[in-house]
Amino acid sequence: MIKPETLDFPPLNCSLARELGDYYQDFSPAIRLVEEGYHGAMDADGVPMIAIDTGSFHNPISIAQYALANMTAFRRGDESRAVRARTQLDWLVGAQCREGEWAGCWVMRHDNPKYPWLRAPWSSALASGNALSALLRGSELFDDEAYAEAGRLAYEGLHAARGQELCEDTGSELWYEEYPATPAMHVLNGHVYCLFGVADYARVSGDPVADARWRRAAATALSRLGEFDLGYWSAYDLRWHEPVTLHYQKNIHVPQMRILAALTGEPGFTVVADRWEGYWNSRLSRIRWYIGVRVHARRAQVPWREGD
């Protein structure tokens, strides 16, 4: 099985123009991961599943990212990818909750295998953010109003008040929570990918509130980046400071920082990206990472698993 850290997921289209175009990051290498079954098999319609101990389930995060990857491949000339992209987008529209507590969101129908408090049904700001980015680009690329409407509902649902908050606004900070929890986890990659989705909505709609939200969320991330720095690697979250995997260090955290630097013009993001890329390239840092993840697994209340 291919290791994701051997692939490259670089920044792609770091623009704030009204026309969205390609996503901020090149997810097209994920096509190979998905179609070779890295996370699980495809269902009969060609929608990816994730395999966990209790079975195989649809995951809106991987589906939205697969949609974005296929749209990038289609824009590059692979016309066969249009059908695959629309299959994912249609799934997102059909699976979106339209009423009740989770209206506008995508509900996980399985217990989370890593965080025991997350029992079905639960949702994720990362799912909403990735779906927003995919649906709004799908609406633009395929001229489908159903995708635009689902995106609008996703934006509203992301910011709705409910028992499990996906958006934590303290006045001074704005966090998008990949995993609703008390106390909050503040997972860096989920927060950033979600604010990208909010930025997409602001770009398409011209909504000044949405524009202010993603910028506040970016400023929040910048102000707290030092807490994600372990001195040899970057941390997944601010609750347990779990060292991220090799793939996350190279292909998620570092590209996210470079994208945020381009979108905001804040040099602090570039400084952190350079530092974290230096950790990735350091043999000593990798040795410390190897030790760190195993120390964390023994100390934490949740298990560490390669690929999480």
N, C-alpha and C positions, 0 to 999 in steps of 0.2 A: 504494500500500500504506500502510495506517495506520501511524503512528509510535507505539510503545507509550508514549513519554513524554507524549503528549497525553491519555492515559487516567489514571485515578486508581485506586490499589490501597490504600486506607486501612486502618488497623487496624479490626477488626470485633468479635470476641468474645474479649476479653482476660480470660478466666476460668480459674480452676483448680478449678472444681466437678467432681464425679465424672461428671456428665452432660456430654459434650463439646459438643454443639450445633454451631453454626457454627465454622468455622476462625478462627484468630486474625486473619487478614487477609482482606480481600475480594478473592478471585481472580476474581469473576464477570466483570470486564471482559476477562479472558483468553479468554472464550468467543468473543468477536468476533475476537481475534487468531488463535486456533486455526482457527476455521471459515472465515476469509478466507485461510488458507494462509500466515500470516506465517512459520512455521518449515518448512512442508512440507504435503503433501497428507494427506488421510485415507485409511486403507486401506478395503477393502470392508466391514468391520464397523463403521466409524465410529470407529476408533482413530487418533489423530494420529501422523504420521510426522515425522521431521526430515530435511531434505534437506542433504547435504554433498557435497563434490566426488566422493566415491566411491560415492554412491548415496543411497537413502532407507532409514531405519532407524527402528524403534521406540525411543523414549527413555522409560524409566520415570519420569523426573522430570516431563517435560511431560505424560505421561499421568496421573500422580497429581495434578498441579496442575489439570488439566482435570477430573478427577473431583471435586476439592474445589470448583471453580467451579460445576459442574453441581449439586452437592448444595446449595450456597448458593442457586442459582436455584430449585431445587425447593422448598426451605424457604420461599421467598418467594412460592410459588404457581404456578410454571410446572411443571405436572405432566408435561409432555413431557420434562423434564430428568431424571426418574427413570431412564428407560431408558438415556439417554446415560451417566449416572453409573454405572449397574450394568455397562454394557459396559466401561467403563474399569477398574472394580474387578475384574471377572471376568478381564480381561486380566492385571492385576497378580497375581492368584492363580495363573493358568495359567503365567505367565512366571517366577515365583519359583523359584529353585534349591532343591531339596529335599534334596540330598546333595552330598558332595564339598567342595572347598575353599570354595566360595561358597554353601554351604547357608544359606538364609534371605535371601539377597541377590538383586539383579537385576543380571544381567551385561550389559554393553555388548558388542554383537557387531560393533562397528566400531572401527577405530583412531580415536583422538581427533585431529581435524584441527588442533588448536591446540597440544597438548602432545605432542611426538613420542615420549616414553617410554611413553605409555599405548597399548599395543597390545592388541587383542582377544585374550582376554576380560579385562575389567577391570570394577570396580564403583565405586560412589560412596556416601559417607555421605549425601549430599543425596538420592539416590534412595531409600535406606532410610528416611530421616526423613520425606520427603514421602509415601512409600507408607504408612508407619505412620499418619500423620495421616489419610490418605484411607481406609485399610482400617478403622481403628477407628471412624471416623465412619460408614462404610458399614455396619458391623456394628450400630451403634446405630440408624441410620436405617431400615435394611431388615431388621433382625433376622435376620442371616445369620451363622451360626457359622463358615462357611468364611473370612469376612473377618477375624473375630477370631483364628482360628488362624493365618492368614497374618501378621497383625500380631505375634502372639507370636513366631513364627519370625523375623520381620524384626528384632525387638528383640534376640533372641539372636544372630542372624547379624551384626548391626552391631557387637557387642562381642566377637566371637570372634577368637582369635589366628590369624593366617595370614600368608602372605608379603607381601601388600599390606594393611597395617592401615588400617581405616576409623576407628578410634578410637585416639588417641594419649594415653595417660594417663601423665604423668611423675611423678605424686604431688602436685606443686604445681599442675599445670594439666591440664585435660582438653579436648582438641581433637577435633572430628569433621571428618575430612578429605574434602572434596568430590572432590579428586583425589589419590589416593595418590602420594606422591613422596618422594624423598630428595635434598636436605633437604626437610622438610615445607613446603607452600605456605601453610597456614592461610588458606584463603579464607573471608572473613567471612560472606557470605550463606549459603554452604553449611553452615557450622558452626551458624549460628543456626537455619536451617530444620530442621536435623537435631535440635537440642536441643528444638525445639518438638515433634517427633515423640516424643522420649523423655519429655517432659513429659506428652504424651497417654497414653503407655503407663503412666506412673506414676499418672495420674489414674484410669484405668480399672481397673488391677490392684491399686492400693494398695501396690505394691512399694516399700519404703523405699530399696532400692539404686537403682532407677530415679529416684526422687525426688531422691536425693542427686546422681546423675549430672547431671541437667539443671541443677540449681542450681550445681554446680561448673563446668559448661560455661558457664553465664551469667556466673559470677564471673570465669572466665578471659577471656571476651570483654571484660568491663568493664575488667579490669586492663590490657588491651592496646589499647584503643581509640585511645589517643594515637598509636600506631604506624600506625594506618590513616588518620590525618589528615594530608593533604598540605599543609595551610595554605591551600588554595583549593578542595579537593575531597576526596572519600574514595577510599581505595585498595581495590582488589579483593582483594589478598592481601598477605602479609608477606614473600614471597620476592622479587617484582619490584616491588611497590608500583605496580601498574598502575592508572591512574585509571579509575574505573568509567564506564560509559556514562551518558548523560542519564537513561535509563529506570531504571537501577540506583540512581542518586543519589536520584531523586524517589520511586520506587515500590518500592524494595527496602530500601536501607540506612536511610533515614529512618523508614519505617513499622516496620521491625524494631526499631529503637532505642526507639520509642514503645511497642511491644508489650512489650519486655523491661522497660521502666520500669514498666508496669502490672502485669506478672506478678511482678516481684521487689521493687517498691517502692524501687528504687535511683535516686536523683535524678540520678546521673551519666549514666544513659542519656538522660534528658531533656535535659541540658545538651548532649550530643553531637548529639542529634536536632535541637535548635534551631540549633546551629552549622552542621550539614550542610544543613539547610533554608535557612539564610542563604546558604550558598555557591550553592545552586540558584537563589536569587532574585537573585543578584548578577551584573550584566553583566560586571564585571571578572573574577570567578571563572570565568565561562563562557569568556571569552577565554583565560584561563590554562589552563582545561581543554582547549580546542581545541589549544593549543600543546603541552600536556603529553602528550596521547595520541599525538601524532605524534613527539615526542621519544622517548617510551617505545618506540614501534614500531621506531624506528631502532636503539635501544640494546639492546633485549631479544633474547633468543634465540628468542622466539615472536612471531608476528605479532599485531597488534591489529586487530580487525575490529569495525565497528559491529554491535551486536546480540549480541556475546559476553557 
